Amino acid sequence: MEALKIAQKASGVDWDYDEEADVLYLSIGPPQPALGVDVGDGVILRYNEAAQALAGLTVIGLRARLLQQLGQAPRVPD
């Protein structure tokens, strides 16, 4: 099995949070083509096959997960 570049320091990390959809998008390095790999539990890894490196990740339901772990009910948006 070939090595997967995960632990190397990225040149830049960018993120965006969609509050209405409760989704966190995290990109590693500049925008690049990537394959979405659903690893379950609302987490999608973005993998650049050409570079054999992690390009980013998407976390669905971030706020709801955090509130659940803190024992609080999620707030319904207005």
N, CA, C and O atoms as a MOPAC input file, in Angstrom:
PM7 MOZYME 1SCF
protein

 N      0.84700 1    -1.18100 1     0.00000 1
 C      0.00000 1     0.00000 1     0.00000 1
 C      0.88900 1     1.24000 1     0.00000 1
 O      1.84600 1     1.33300 1     0.76800 1
 N      0.56100 1     2.18200 1    -0.86600 1
 C      1.34100 1     3.40900 1    -0.95100 1
 C      1.02100 1     4.33100 1     0.22300 1
 O     -0.06700 1     4.28000 1     0.79700 1
 N      1.98700 1     5.16800 1     0.56200 1
 C      1.79300 1     6.11200 1     1.67400 1
 C      0.79300 1     7.18900 1     1.28700 1
 O      0.79000 1     7.67200 1     0.15500 1
 N     -0.03100 1     7.54900 1     2.20900 1
 C     -1.00100 1     8.62500 1     2.03100 1
 C     -0.49100 1     9.82700 1     2.79200 1
 O     -0.20600 1     9.73800 1     3.98600 1
 N     -0.37300 1    10.95400 1     2.10500 1
 C      0.16000 1    12.16600 1     2.72800 1
 C     -0.93300 1    12.85300 1     3.54200 1
 O     -1.77800 1    13.56100 1     2.99500 1
 N     -0.90300 1    12.63700 1     4.84200 1
 C     -1.89700 1    13.26300 1     5.71700 1
 C     -1.21300 1    14.19900 1     6.70000 1
 O     -1.68200 1    15.31600 1     6.92100 1
 N     -0.12600 1    13.76400 1     7.28300 1
 C      0.49600 1    14.48700 1     8.38600 1
 C      1.47200 1    15.57700 1     7.94700 1
 O      2.07200 1    16.23700 1     8.79600 1
 N      1.64200 1    15.77800 1     6.64700 1
 C      2.54300 1    16.82800 1     6.20800 1
 C      1.89200 1    18.18500 1     6.41200 1
 O      0.68500 1    18.34200 1     6.22300 1
 N      2.69100 1    19.15300 1     6.79400 1
 C      2.15800 1    20.49400 1     7.03000 1
 C      1.70000 1    21.09900 1     5.70400 1
 O      2.45600 1    21.12600 1     4.73300 1
 N      0.49200 1    21.57000 1     5.67300 1
 C     -0.07500 1    22.15800 1     4.46800 1
 C      0.39500 1    23.59200 1     4.30500 1
 O      0.69300 1    24.28200 1     5.28000 1
 N      0.45600 1    24.02800 1     3.04900 1
 C      0.88200 1    25.40100 1     2.78200 1
 C     -0.16900 1    26.41600 1     3.21800 1
 O      0.15800 1    27.57000 1     3.49400 1
 N     -1.38300 1    26.00600 1     3.27700 1
 C     -2.44800 1    26.91000 1     3.71000 1
 C     -3.71800 1    26.13700 1     3.97200 1
 O     -4.06300 1    25.22000 1     3.22700 1
 N     -4.40500 1    26.50100 1     5.01300 1
 C     -5.67300 1    25.86100 1     5.33400 1
 C     -6.74000 1    26.94100 1     5.32600 1
 O     -6.58800 1    27.99100 1     5.95000 1
 N     -7.81100 1    26.67100 1     4.61700 1
 C     -8.90500 1    27.62500 1     4.51800 1
 C    -10.18100 1    26.89900 1     4.93700 1
 O    -10.32200 1    25.69800 1     4.70700 1
 N    -11.10000 1    27.62500 1     5.54600 1
 C    -12.34700 1    27.01200 1     5.96300 1
 C    -13.49800 1    27.95600 1     5.72600 1
 O    -13.33200 1    29.17300 1     5.64300 1
 N    -14.67600 1    27.35900 1     5.62000 1
 C    -15.90300 1    28.11800 1     5.46100 1
 C    -16.99200 1    27.35300 1     6.19400 1
 O    -17.07600 1    26.12900 1     6.09200 1
 N    -17.81400 1    28.06500 1     6.92200 1
 C    -18.90900 1    27.43900 1     7.65100 1
 C    -20.22100 1    27.97400 1     7.11800 1
 O    -20.45000 1    29.18400 1     7.13100 1
 N    -21.08300 1    27.09300 1     6.65200 1
 C    -22.41500 1    27.46000 1     6.18600 1
 C    -23.36500 1    27.28600 1     7.36600 1
 O    -23.79100 1    26.17500 1     7.68000 1
 N    -23.68900 1    28.40200 1     8.01200 1
 C    -24.50400 1    28.35900 1     9.22700 1
 C    -25.90000 1    27.81200 1     8.96300 1
 O    -26.43400 1    27.04900 1     9.76800 1
 N    -26.48900 1    28.20000 1     7.84300 1
 C    -27.85100 1    27.74900 1     7.53300 1
 C    -27.89900 1    26.23200 1     7.33600 1
 O    -28.82500 1    25.57600 1     7.81300 1
 N    -26.91900 1    25.67800 1     6.64400 1
 C    -26.88800 1    24.23500 1     6.39000 1
 C    -26.16400 1    23.46900 1     7.49800 1
 O    -26.23400 1    22.24100 1     7.54300 1
 N    -25.47100 1    24.17600 1     8.39000 1
 C    -24.68300 1    23.57000 1     9.46900 1
 C    -23.62800 1    22.61700 1     8.90900 1
 O    -23.54600 1    21.44900 1     9.28900 1
 N    -22.81700 1    23.16700 1     7.98200 1
 C    -21.77800 1    22.38100 1     7.32400 1
 C    -20.46200 1    23.15500 1     7.37200 1
 O    -20.41600 1    24.34200 1     7.05100 1
 N    -19.39900 1    22.47000 1     7.77500 1
 C    -18.05300 1    23.04200 1     7.78600 1
 C    -17.27800 1    22.47900 1     6.60500 1
 O    -17.22100 1    21.26700 1     6.40300 1
 N    -16.67800 1    23.38700 1     5.82300 1
 C    -15.83500 1    23.00000 1     4.70100 1
 C    -14.41100 1    23.41100 1     5.03800 1
 O    -14.15900 1    24.57400 1     5.35000 1
 N    -13.48500 1    22.47500 1     4.97800 1
 C    -12.08500 1    22.74700 1     5.26400 1
 C    -11.27500 1    22.34200 1     4.04400 1
 O    -11.37100 1    21.20700 1     3.57800 1
 N    -10.46300 1    23.28400 1     3.51800 1
 C     -9.62100 1    23.01000 1     2.36000 1
 C     -8.16700 1    23.12700 1     2.76700 1
 O     -7.78600 1    24.03500 1     3.50600 1
 N     -7.35600 1    22.19800 1     2.27500 1
 C     -5.92400 1    22.20800 1     2.54500 1
 C     -5.21800 1    22.61600 1     1.25800 1
 O     -5.32800 1    21.93800 1     0.23700 1
 N     -4.49100 1    23.73300 1     1.31500 1
 C     -3.80100 1    24.22200 1     0.12300 1
 C     -4.75700 1    24.90500 1    -0.82900 1
 O     -5.91600 1    25.14500 1    -0.48900 1
 N     -4.27500 1    25.22000 1    -2.02400 1
 C     -5.11200 1    25.90600 1    -3.00400 1
 C     -6.21500 1    24.98500 1    -3.51600 1
 O     -6.09500 1    23.76400 1    -3.42000 1
 N     -7.29400 1    25.56000 1    -4.06200 1
 C     -8.37000 1    24.72600 1    -4.61100 1
 C     -7.80800 1    23.74600 1    -5.64100 1
 O     -6.95000 1    24.10500 1    -6.44700 1
 N     -8.29400 1    22.52200 1    -5.60600 1
 C     -7.78500 1    21.48500 1    -6.49600 1
 C     -8.85500 1    20.43200 1    -6.71800 1
 O     -9.75100 1    20.26500 1    -5.89100 1
 N     -8.76200 1    19.72100 1    -7.83400 1
 C     -9.71900 1    18.63500 1    -8.06200 1
 C     -9.54400 1    17.57400 1    -6.99100 1
 O     -8.42000 1    17.25300 1    -6.60600 1
 N    -10.64900 1    17.03100 1    -6.51300 1
 C    -10.55600 1    16.03200 1    -5.45800 1
 C    -11.75600 1    15.09300 1    -5.52300 1
 O    -12.83300 1    15.45000 1    -6.00100 1
 N    -11.53400 1    13.91000 1    -5.03800 1
 C    -12.56100 1    12.89700 1    -4.94100 1
 C    -13.15100 1    12.94300 1    -3.54000 1
 O    -12.40400 1    12.97000 1    -2.56200 1
 N    -14.46800 1    12.95300 1    -3.42100 1
 C    -15.11800 1    12.94100 1    -2.12100 1
 C    -15.25700 1    11.51400 1    -1.62800 1
 O    -15.82000 1    10.66800 1    -2.32400 1
 N    -14.75100 1    11.23700 1    -0.43400 1
 C    -14.83500 1     9.90400 1     0.15200 1
 C    -15.64200 1    10.00100 1     1.44300 1
 O    -15.18400 1    10.57500 1     2.43200 1
 N    -16.83900 1     9.43800 1     1.42400 1
 C    -17.70900 1     9.47100 1     2.59700 1
 C    -17.20100 1     8.43300 1     3.59200 1
 O    -17.28500 1     7.23100 1     3.34000 1
 N    -16.67600 1     8.90100 1     4.72100 1
 C    -16.15100 1     7.98400 1     5.73500 1
 C    -17.18600 1     7.71100 1     6.82600 1
 O    -16.88000 1     7.07800 1     7.83600 1
 N    -18.38700 1     8.18500 1     6.61800 1
 C    -19.47400 1     7.92600 1     7.55500 1
 C    -19.61600 1     9.00800 1     8.59900 1
 O    -18.74300 1     9.86100 1     8.76600 1
 N    -20.72900 1     8.95500 1     9.29500 1
 C    -21.03800 1     9.87900 1    10.38200 1
 C    -20.96600 1    11.33500 1     9.95400 1
 O    -20.57400 1    12.19500 1    10.74300 1
 N    -21.34500 1    11.62100 1     8.70500 1
 C    -21.39500 1    13.00000 1     8.23300 1
 C    -20.06100 1    13.62800 1     7.91800 1
 O    -19.96600 1    14.85300 1     7.84200 1
 N    -19.00900 1    12.82100 1     7.72800 1
 C    -17.68400 1    13.35000 1     7.40300 1
 C    -17.29800 1    12.86300 1     6.01100 1
 O    -17.32700 1    11.66700 1     5.72100 1
 N    -16.93700 1    13.82000 1     5.15800 1
 C    -16.50500 1    13.51200 1     3.80000 1
 C    -15.08900 1    14.02700 1     3.63100 1
 O    -14.83400 1    15.22100 1     3.79200 1
 N    -14.16800 1    13.13300 1     3.30800 1
 C    -12.78600 1    13.52500 1     3.04200 1
 C    -12.65600 1    13.84300 1     1.56800 1
 O    -13.23600 1    13.15900 1     0.72500 1
 N    -11.89700 1    14.87900 1     1.25700 1
 C    -11.62000 1    15.22800 1    -0.13800 1
 C    -10.18200 1    14.81000 1    -0.42600 1
 O     -9.24400 1    15.29000 1     0.21100 1
 N    -10.02400 1    13.91700 1    -1.38400 1
 C     -8.73900 1    13.29400 1    -1.65600 1
 C     -8.28800 1    13.60000 1    -3.07900 1
 O     -9.02000 1    13.34800 1    -4.03600 1
 N     -7.07600 1    14.14500 1    -3.21300 1
 C     -6.48600 1    14.42200 1    -4.51600 1
 C     -5.72300 1    13.18100 1    -4.94700 1
 O     -4.64600 1    12.89200 1    -4.42600 1
 N     -6.28800 1    12.44700 1    -5.90500 1
 C     -5.67800 1    11.19500 1    -6.34000 1
 C     -4.32800 1    11.41400 1    -7.01100 1
 O     -3.40400 1    10.62700 1    -6.80500 1
 N     -4.20000 1    12.46500 1    -7.80800 1
 C     -2.94000 1    12.72100 1    -8.51700 1
 C     -1.79400 1    12.97400 1    -7.53900 1
 O     -0.69000 1    12.46400 1    -7.73100 1
 N     -2.04900 1    13.75000 1    -6.50400 1
 C     -1.01900 1    14.07200 1    -5.51600 1
 C     -0.96500 1    13.04400 1    -4.38400 1
 O     -0.05400 1    13.07200 1    -3.55600 1
 N     -1.93400 1    12.14800 1    -4.35200 1
 C     -2.07500 1    11.17100 1    -3.26600 1
 C     -2.04000 1    11.86300 1    -1.90300 1
 O     -1.29300 1    11.47900 1    -1.00300 1
 N     -2.87000 1    12.89200 1    -1.78600 1
 C     -2.88100 1    13.69200 1    -0.56500 1
 C     -4.29500 1    14.13300 1    -0.22100 1
 O     -5.14900 1    14.26700 1    -1.09600 1
 N     -4.52300 1    14.35200 1     1.04300 1
 C     -5.78300 1    14.88700 1     1.53200 1
 C     -5.90000 1    16.34200 1     1.08300 1
 O     -4.98300 1    17.13400 1     1.29900 1
 N     -7.02600 1    16.69600 1     0.45900 1
 C     -7.23400 1    18.04900 1    -0.03800 1
 C     -8.17900 1    18.84500 1     0.85300 1
 O     -8.24000 1    20.07000 1     0.75400 1
 N     -8.91400 1    18.16000 1     1.72200 1
 C     -9.83400 1    18.85700 1     2.60100 1
 C    -10.83700 1    17.89400 1     3.20000 1
 O    -10.74500 1    16.68000 1     3.02300 1
 N    -11.79800 1    18.46100 1     3.91200 1
 C    -12.86300 1    17.64600 1     4.46500 1
 C    -14.10500 1    18.48300 1     4.66400 1
 O    -14.05000 1    19.70900 1     4.75600 1
 N    -15.22000 1    17.79200 1     4.72700 1
 C    -16.51400 1    18.42000 1     4.95000 1
 C    -17.14400 1    17.72700 1     6.15300 1
 O    -17.15900 1    16.49800 1     6.23100 1
 N    -17.66700 1    18.51900 1     7.09300 1
 C    -18.34200 1    17.96200 1     8.26500 1
 C    -19.77900 1    18.46700 1     8.23900 1
 O    -20.03600 1    19.66600 1     8.34800 1
 N    -20.69600 1    17.54000 1     8.09400 1
 C    -22.11800 1    17.87400 1     8.02900 1
 C    -22.69600 1    17.81300 1     9.44000 1
 O    -22.48100 1    16.84400 1    10.16800 1
 N    -23.43100 1    18.85700 1     9.81700 1
 C    -24.07500 1    18.89200 1    11.13100 1
 C    -23.11800 1    19.23100 1    12.25800 1
 O    -23.25600 1    18.69800 1    13.35900 1
 N    -22.16100 1    20.09500 1    12.01400 1
 C    -21.13900 1    20.42300 1    13.01900 1
 C    -21.74100 1    20.98700 1    14.30400 1
 O    -21.43300 1    20.50100 1    15.39200 1
 N    -22.58700 1    21.99600 1    14.19600 1
 C    -23.18100 1    22.61500 1    15.38500 1
 C    -24.02900 1    21.60600 1    16.16000 1
 O    -23.94100 1    21.52000 1    17.38400 1
 N    -24.84500 1    20.84700 1    15.43800 1
 C    -25.70400 1    19.85200 1    16.08500 1
 C    -24.86900 1    18.81600 1    16.83500 1
 O    -25.23800 1    18.40000 1    17.93300 1
 N    -23.75000 1    18.39900 1    16.25100 1
 C    -22.86700 1    17.42900 1    16.91200 1
 C    -22.27900 1    18.00400 1    18.19400 1
 O    -22.25500 1    17.34500 1    19.23400 1
 N    -21.80900 1    19.23400 1    18.10200 1
 C    -21.20800 1    19.87900 1    19.26000 1
 C    -22.22400 1    20.02000 1    20.39100 1
 O    -21.93100 1    19.69900 1    21.54300 1
 N    -23.41200 1    20.49800 1    20.05500 1
 C    -24.44200 1    20.66400 1    21.07700 1
 C    -24.85000 1    19.32200 1    21.67900 1
 O    -25.11000 1    19.23300 1    22.87900 1
 N    -24.90700 1    18.28600 1    20.85700 1
 C    -25.24900 1    16.95600 1    21.36400 1
 C    -24.18800 1    16.48000 1    22.35200 1
 O    -24.52100 1    15.92600 1    23.40000 1
 N    -22.92500 1    16.69100 1    22.02700 1
 C    -21.84700 1    16.27000 1    22.92100 1
 C    -21.85600 1    17.06700 1    24.22400 1
 O    -21.44300 1    16.56300 1    25.26800 1
 N    -22.32400 1    18.29800 1    24.15700 1
 C    -22.40100 1    19.13800 1    25.35000 1
 C    -23.69700 1    18.91900 1    26.11700 1
 O    -23.91100 1    19.51800 1    27.17100 1
 N    -24.56600 1    18.05200 1    25.58200 1
 C    -25.81400 1    17.73800 1    26.26000 1
 C    -26.88000 1    18.79100 1    26.09200 1
 O    -27.78100 1    18.90600 1    26.92300 1
 N    -26.78900 1    19.56900 1    25.01300 1
 C    -27.76100 1    20.62000 1    24.75800 1
 C    -28.52000 1    20.29100 1    23.48500 1
 O    -27.97400 1    19.66000 1    22.58000 1
 N    -29.75600 1    20.70700 1    23.41100 1
 C    -30.54400 1    20.53000 1    22.19100 1
 C    -30.13800 1    21.56500 1    21.16300 1
 O    -29.87700 1    22.71300 1    21.52300 1
 N    -30.07700 1    21.19100 1    19.88100 1
 C    -29.75600 1    22.18100 1    18.85400 1
 C    -30.81500 1    23.26800 1    18.77600 1
 O    -32.00300 1    22.99700 1    18.95400 1
 N    -30.39100 1    24.49200 1    18.51100 1
 C    -31.29000 1    25.63400 1    18.36500 1
 C    -31.86000 1    25.62300 1    16.95700 1
 O    -31.11800 1    25.48900 1    15.98400 1
 N    -33.16100 1    25.76100 1    16.84700 1
 C    -33.81200 1    25.81900 1    15.53700 1
 C    -33.65200 1    27.22100 1    14.98600 1
 O    -34.02100 1    28.18800 1    15.65300 1
 N    -33.08900 1    27.36000 1    13.73800 1
 C    -32.89100 1    28.69200 1    13.16100 1
 C    -34.20100 1    29.42100 1    12.97000 1
 O    -35.23400 1    28.79700 1    12.72600 1
 N    -34.16900 1    30.76400 1    13.07900 1
 C    -35.36600 1    31.59700 1    12.89200 1
 C    -35.77500 1    31.63100 1    11.43100 1
 O    -36.76000 1    32.28000 1    11.08100 1

